[in-house]
Amino acid sequence: MTRRNFLLFVLGTASLLTYLAAFGLEDLRKNTIGFEIAFFGAFGLYLAAAALVVRSPGQSAASSRGTLLLVFLFALLFRLILLSTRPTLSDDIYRYVWDGRVQANGISPYRYPPDADEVAHLKQGDRTVWRYINRKPAVTVYPPGAQIAYAGIWRVVGDSVTGFKTAFVVAEMIGGIVLIRLLRRFGQPPERALIYLWSPLLVFDVAHAGHVDGLMLPLLIAAFWARVTDRPKLLGVMLGAATLVKLFPALLLPALLPLSWPLSRQTIRAPLKTLIAFGGVIMAGYGVYLFGGASPIGFLPQYFTENFNLGLAHPLFEIAKQMDMPGSTPANAVTFGGLAALSLLLVLKLAATARDSLARCAWLIGWYTLFTQNLFSWYLLWLLPLIALFVEPGRFLGFRLAPMTAWLIFSGTIALSYVFFVRWRPVPETQVAEYAPLYALLLLSCVVRFWPIVLRSPSLARRFATNAARVSR
């Protein structure tokens, strides 16, 4: 066993103890402090392991296979520990099971809310699912791809919450395998997949909480792989399928579109294939539920009026309050207006390589994350594959001071948002601890990135020195 593999074995074994501690807490929402201690214990060990695989030089094929075996072995053990736990950090999975049950009885999940009289017969004798469903007066919010998955999984495992979670865990583990192929395509060590597979955020939010994002991740990573391997049809299909599961991936279409200027009969073929495939998948998915007696849009319009765990959207809500208007109005305008502007920029100024197009996805995800009015911890999971691909070694905790490092740290601090679940209202001190490292690291990353440019420009340097002198006075 190499020295690196020995260290990974030690870090993985120590991590097992943190997940066993979380397992012993049973209700993680009631035992929030204990959960946070277990989570950040796991996260600290995870950062050490991630720094180890990022900083280490390339290995022989045999040694690399040994490292990958360790990575997948511990990734599987982490998940097995939490798989049988009751999902107390979130109750979303109970709606998944309910929607599957409703469809098994020939009813569209978009037609009736769980407390409707028309579906009252489906809850008779049920003591394990219906009582835990959230938003009982509201129809489902999940898009058709997720609903198709719920219907299929229910027909295999029935009302088993653990069965549903197992399906999602298998899916996101497959995502790790596809990620390895992507890493090899970039000439990077495949063991960097650890950054994805060992993430406590991914382990807790899928193996414990059972979020459907676990099903979306392999489809999204496959879309990344299709873009890099120049397969425009597959890109459209995979991105469309990922969108049908979670909607968010649609935001990445402008960054991933294989477009090239100037437009001609030759250059338009690839993006056209992608758009047709993407649109076809979306239309087919929604078409399945179009004639079910209700709109497949479901609860989505109401969702955009809510807010939770506000980041940079918080001042927008304060401004809206002063203007006597809903806070969601300016927040959504800034979020989606900014995404539209970024998308236009990405289309007009094309990425030099397919690898660069993947890196640009982080711009869109970053903007959405910073300004969205609803930021639950599992909304950050789609960043993990990009972090695994692009985070670089350096002196800050073993990583380079760059935006990807900021997002890596935020994939840990965002777990502090679970503190809000205790009484379902924000805790200001916790939000500062959650967001401050992200803002500080992003700002410092910009300084590090642009400081050499300032030094090379005498006029900018003089202006900076003058402003600094004024501030000091």
C-alpha positions in Angstrom: 0.0 0.0 0.0 1.4 3.4 -1.0 1.7 6.2 1.5 -1.2 8.1 -0.1 -3.4 5.1 0.0 -2.6 4.5 3.6 -3.5 8.1 4.5 -6.7 7.8 2.6 -7.5 4.6 4.4 -6.9 6.4 7.8 -9.1 9.4 6.7 -11.8 7.1 5.4 -11.9 5.0 8.6 -12.1 8.2 10.7 -14.9 9.4 8.5 -16.8 6.2 9.2 -16.9 7.2 12.8 -18.6 10.5 12.1 -21.3 8.8 10.0 -21.8 6.2 12.7 -22.2 9.1 15.2 -24.8 10.6 13.0 -26.5 7.2 12.7 -26.7 7.1 16.5 -28.5 10.4 16.7 -31.6 9.0 15.0 -33.6 12.3 14.5 -31.0 14.7 13.0 -33.4 17.6 13.1 -34.1 17.3 16.8 -30.4 16.7 17.5 -29.3 19.5 15.3 -26.1 20.4 17.2 -25.0 16.7 17.2 -25.7 16.5 13.5 -23.6 19.7 12.8 -20.7 18.3 14.8 -20.8 15.0 13.0 -21.2 16.7 9.6 -18.3 19.1 10.1 -16.2 16.3 11.5 -16.8 14.4 8.3 -16.2 17.6 6.2 -12.9 18.3 7.8 -11.7 14.8 7.0 -13.1 15.1 3.5 -11.1 18.3 2.9 -8.0 16.6 4.0 -8.7 13.7 1.6 -9.6 16.0 -1.2 -6.4 18.0 -0.8 -4.4 14.7 -0.8 -5.8 13.6 -4.1 -5.5 17.0 -5.7 -1.9 17.7 -4.6 -0.5 14.2 -5.2 1.3 13.6 -8.5 0.2 11.0 -10.9 0.5 7.3 -10.0 1.1 4.0 -11.8 -1.9 2.3 -13.2 -1.9 -0.4 -10.4 -1.6 2.2 -7.6 -4.4 4.3 -9.2 -6.6 1.3 -9.3 -5.9 0.7 -5.6 -6.8 4.3 -4.8 -10.0 4.1 -6.8 -11.0 0.9 -5.0 -10.5 2.7 -1.6 -12.4 5.7 -2.8 -15.4 3.6 -3.9 -15.3 1.3 -0.9 -15.5 4.0 1.6 -18.0 6.0 -0.5 -20.2 2.9 -0.4 -19.7 2.3 3.4 -20.6 6.0 4.2 -23.9 5.5 2.3 -24.7 2.1 3.7 -24.5 3.5 7.3 -27.1 6.2 6.5 -29.3 4.4 4.0 -31.5 2.7 6.6 -32.0 5.9 8.7 -35.3 7.6 8.7 -34.9 10.8 6.6 -35.3 13.5 9.3 -33.3 16.3 7.7 -36.0 16.5 5.0 -39.4 15.0 4.4 -39.4 15.5 0.6 -39.0 11.8 -0.1 -42.4 11.0 1.4 -43.9 13.1 -1.4 -41.9 11.1 -3.9 -43.3 7.8 -2.5 -46.8 9.3 -2.5 -46.6 10.5 -6.1 -45.4 7.0 -7.1 -48.4 5.4 -5.3 -50.8 7.8 -6.9 -49.6 7.0 -10.3 -49.7 3.3 -9.6 -53.4 3.8 -9.1 -53.9 5.5 -12.5 -54.1 9.1 -11.2 -51.9 12.0 -12.4 -49.8 13.4 -9.5 -50.5 16.9 -10.8 -54.3 16.5 -10.4 -55.0 16.3 -6.7 -53.1 17.4 -3.5 -52.5 14.6 -0.9 -55.3 15.9 1.3 -57.9 15.9 -1.4 -61.0 13.8 -0.9 -60.5 12.2 -4.3 -57.3 10.4 -3.1 -58.4 9.8 0.5 -58.7 6.1 -0.2 -55.0 5.9 -1.0 -54.0 6.8 2.5 -56.2 4.3 4.4 -54.1 2.1 6.7 -51.0 4.1 5.9 -48.9 4.9 8.9 -45.5 5.3 7.3 -45.8 7.8 4.4 -48.9 10.1 4.3 -48.4 11.6 7.8 -44.9 12.8 6.9 -45.8 14.5 3.6 -45.2 18.2 3.5 -47.5 20.7 1.8 -50.5 18.4 1.9 -52.9 21.0 0.5 -50.6 21.6 -2.6 -50.2 19.5 -5.7 -46.7 18.2 -6.5 -43.8 20.5 -7.7 -41.6 17.8 -9.2 -41.3 17.7 -13.0 -42.2 14.8 -15.3 -38.9 13.1 -15.4 -38.9 12.8 -11.6 -42.5 11.6 -11.7 -41.7 8.9 -14.2 -38.9 7.8 -11.9 -41.2 7.8 -8.8 -43.7 5.7 -10.7 -41.1 3.2 -11.8 -39.4 2.9 -8.4 -42.7 2.5 -6.6 -43.6 -0.4 -8.8 -40.4 -2.2 -7.7 -40.1 -1.2 -4.0 -43.6 0.0 -3.1 -43.8 2.3 -0.1 -40.3 1.6 1.0 -38.5 4.9 1.7 -35.2 2.9 1.9 -35.9 1.5 -1.5 -36.3 4.9 -3.0 -33.1 6.1 -1.3 -31.3 3.0 -2.6 -32.3 3.9 -6.2 -31.0 7.4 -5.8 -27.7 6.2 -4.2 -27.1 3.8 -7.0 -27.7 6.6 -9.5 -25.3 9.1 -8.0 -22.6 6.4 -7.6 -23.0 5.7 -11.3 -22.4 9.4 -11.7 -19.1 8.9 -10.0 -18.1 6.3 -12.6 -19.0 8.6 -15.5 -17.1 11.4 -13.7 -14.0 9.1 -13.7 -14.3 8.8 -17.5 -14.5 12.6 -17.8 -11.5 13.1 -15.6 -9.5 10.7 -17.7 -10.6 12.5 -20.8 -9.1 15.7 -19.3 -5.9 13.8 -18.4 -6.5 14.2 -14.7 -6.1 11.6 -12.0 -9.3 9.6 -11.8 -9.1 9.5 -8.0 -10.2 13.1 -8.0 -13.7 11.6 -8.1 -13.3 11.4 -4.3 -14.2 15.1 -4.2 -17.6 14.1 -5.5 -18.0 10.7 -3.9 -16.8 11.5 -0.4 -18.7 14.8 -0.1 -20.6 14.8 3.2 -23.2 17.0 1.5 -23.9 14.4 -1.1 -23.8 11.5 1.4 -26.3 13.1 3.8 -28.6 14.7 1.3 -29.0 11.5 -0.8 -28.3 8.5 1.4 -30.0 10.0 4.5 -32.5 12.6 3.2 -33.1 10.8 -0.1 -33.3 13.8 -2.4 -34.0 13.2 -6.1 -31.0 15.2 -7.0 -29.1 11.9 -6.8 -31.0 10.8 -9.9 -30.3 14.0 -11.7 -26.5 13.9 -11.1 -25.5 11.0 -13.4 -27.6 12.5 -16.2 -25.9 15.9 -15.8 -22.4 14.4 -15.7 -23.2 12.3 -18.8 -24.2 15.6 -20.5 -20.8 17.0 -19.5 -19.1 14.0 -21.0 -21.1 14.2 -24.2 -20.1 17.9 -24.6 -16.4 17.0 -24.2 -16.6 14.0 -26.5 -18.4 16.0 -29.2 -21.7 14.2 -29.2 -24.3 16.9 -29.7 -27.4 14.6 -29.8 -26.4 12.8 -26.6 -25.7 16.2 -25.0 -29.2 17.3 -25.7 -30.8 14.0 -24.6 -28.8 13.9 -21.3 -29.3 17.5 -20.4 -33.0 17.3 -21.3 -33.4 14.2 -19.1 -31.6 15.9 -16.2 -33.9 18.9 -16.6 -36.9 16.7 -16.5 -35.7 15.4 -13.1 -34.8 18.7 -11.5 -35.3 21.7 -13.9 -32.1 23.5 -12.9 -29.8 21.9 -15.5 -31.7 23.8 -18.3 -29.9 26.9 -17.1 -26.6 25.3 -18.3 -27.7 25.0 -22.0 -26.1 28.3 -23.1 -22.7 27.3 -21.6 -22.8 23.8 -23.1 -24.2 24.5 -26.5 -21.6 23.4 -29.1 -21.9 26.7 -31.0 -19.2 28.2 -33.2 -18.9 31.5 -35.1 -19.5 32.5 -37.9 -22.7 30.6 -38.4 -22.8 28.4 -41.5 -24.5 25.3 -42.7 -21.6 23.3 -41.2 -21.3 25.1 -37.9 -25.0 25.2 -37.2 -25.5 21.4 -37.3 -24.1 20.5 -33.9 -26.0 23.1 -31.8 -29.1 22.4 -33.9 -28.8 18.7 -33.0 -28.4 19.5 -29.4 -31.4 21.9 -29.3 -33.7 19.4 -31.2 -32.7 16.6 -28.9 -33.1 18.7 -25.8 -36.5 20.1 -26.9 -37.7 16.7 -27.9 -36.9 15.1 -24.6 -38.6 17.9 -22.7 -41.7 17.8 -24.9 -41.9 14.0 -24.6 -41.6 14.2 -20.8 -44.3 16.8 -20.4 -46.4 15.1 -23.0 -46.8 12.0 -20.8 -48.7 14.1 -18.2 -50.3 16.7 -20.5 -53.6 14.8 -20.6 -53.8 13.7 -17.0 -56.5 16.1 -16.0 -54.2 18.8 -14.7 -51.2 21.0 -15.7 -47.8 19.3 -15.2 -46.5 22.7 -13.9 -48.0 21.8 -10.5 -46.9 23.9 -7.5 -44.0 25.6 -9.4 -45.5 29.1 -9.7 -46.2 29.3 -5.9 -42.7 28.0 -5.2 -41.2 31.2 -6.8 -43.0 33.3 -4.3 -41.3 31.7 -1.3 -37.9 32.3 0.3 -35.5 30.3 2.4 -31.9 30.9 3.4 -31.4 34.1 1.5 -27.9 35.1 0.4 -27.4 38.2 -1.7 -31.1 38.2 -2.3 -31.6 39.4 1.3 -31.0 43.1 0.5 -33.4 42.8 -2.4 -36.2 41.7 -0.1 -35.4 44.6 2.2 -35.7 47.1 -0.7 -38.9 45.5 -1.8 -40.3 45.9 1.7 -39.6 49.6 1.6 -41.4 49.8 -1.7 -44.4 47.8 -0.4 -44.0 45.0 -3.0 -43.3 41.3 -2.8 -39.7 40.5 -2.1 -39.8 37.7 -4.7 -40.3 40.2 -7.5 -36.9 41.9 -7.4 -35.2 38.7 -6.3 -36.5 36.7 -9.3 -35.7 39.7 -11.6 -32.1 39.8 -10.5 -31.7 36.1 -10.5 -33.1 35.3 -13.9 -32.2 38.7 -15.4 -28.6 38.1 -14.5 -28.7 34.5 -15.8 -30.2 35.8 -19.1 -27.4 38.4 -19.4 -24.7 35.8 -18.6 -26.2 33.4 -21.1 -26.1 36.0 -23.8 -22.5 36.7 -23.0 -21.6 33.0 -23.2 -23.3 32.7 -26.5 -21.7 35.8 -28.0 -18.2 35.0 -26.6 -17.7 31.4 -27.1 -15.6 29.1 -25.0 -12.2 28.2 -26.6 -12.6 24.5 -25.8 -15.2 22.0 -24.6 -13.4 22.0 -21.3 -13.8 25.7 -21.0 -17.5 25.3 -21.7 -17.8 23.0 -18.7 -15.9 25.5 -16.5 -18.4 28.2 -17.6 -21.3 26.2 -16.2 -19.9 27.3 -12.7 -20.6 30.9 -13.6 -24.3 30.2 -14.2 -24.6 27.9 -11.1 -22.7 30.5 -9.1 -25.0 33.3 -10.0 -28.1 31.3 -9.3 -26.7 30.2 -6.0 -25.8 33.6 -4.9 -29.0 35.4 -5.8 -31.7 32.7 -5.5 -34.4 33.3 -2.9 -34.5 29.6 -2.1 -31.2 27.9 -1.2 -31.5 24.5 0.4 -28.3 22.6 0.9 -29.0 19.9 -1.7 -29.3 22.7 -4.4 -25.5 22.8 -4.3 -25.0 19.2 -5.3 -24.8 19.9 -9.1 -21.6 21.9 -8.4 -19.7 18.9 -7.0 -18.7 17.4 -10.3 -17.4 20.7 -11.5 -15.4 21.2 -8.3 -13.9 17.7 -8.8 -12.9 18.7 -12.3 -11.5 22.2 -11.7 -10.4 22.7 -8.2 -6.6 23.2 -8.1 -3.8 22.5 -5.6 -2.4 25.5 -3.6 -1.5 26.8 -0.2 -4.9 27.5 1.1 -5.9 24.3 3.0 -4.2 22.5 0.2 -6.1 24.3 -2.6 -5.5 27.3 -4.8 -7.3 30.5 -3.8 -9.8 30.5 -6.6 -13.6 30.4 -7.0 -13.8 26.6 -7.1 -12.1 26.5 -3.7 -14.7 29.0 -2.4 -17.5 26.7 -3.6 -15.8 23.7 -2.2 -15.8 25.3 1.3 -19.4 26.4 0.8 -20.4 22.8 0.2 -19.6 22.4 3.8 -20.8 25.6 5.4 -24.2 25.4 3.7 -25.0 22.6 6.1 -25.5 25.3 8.7 -28.8 26.1 7.0 -30.2 23.0 8.7 -30.1 24.9 11.9 -33.0 26.9 10.5 -35.2 23.8 10.4 -35.5 23.7 14.2 -38.0 26.6 14.2 -38.2 27.2 10.5 -36.7 30.7 10.6 -33.2 32.0 9.9 -30.6 32.4 12.7 -28.6 35.5 11.7 -25.4 34.4 13.4 -25.5 31.0 11.6 -26.2 32.7 8.3 -23.1 34.8 8.7 -21.0 31.7 9.5 -22.6 30.0 6.5 -22.0 32.8 3.9 -19.1 34.8 5.1 -16.4 32.3 4.0 -17.9 32.1 0.6 -18.1 35.9 0.1 -14.6 36.4 1.5 -13.0 33.6 -0.6 -14.7 34.8 -3.8 -13.5 38.4 -3.1 -10.0 37.3 -2.4 -10.0 35.1 -5.5 -10.8 38.2 -7.6 -8.0 40.1 -6.0 -5.5 37.3 -6.6 -6.8 37.0 -10.2 -6.7 40.7 -11.2 -3.9 42.0 -9.0 -1.2 41.2 -11.6 -3.2 43.2 -14.2 -3.3 46.2 -11.9 0.5 46.0 -11.3 1.1 45.9 -15.1 -0.9 49.0 -15.6 0.8 52.2 -14.2 -2.5 54.2 -14.3 -4.4 51.5 -12.4 -1.7 51.2 -9.9 -1.5 54.9 -9.3 -5.3 55.1 -8.9 -5.3 52.2 -6.5 -2.5 53.8 -4.4 -4.4 57.2 -4.3 -7.6 55.5 -3.2 -5.8 53.5 -0.6 -4.1 56.7 0.8 -7.5 58.4 1.0 -9.0 55.5 2.9 -6.0 55.5 5.3 -6.6 59.2 6.1 
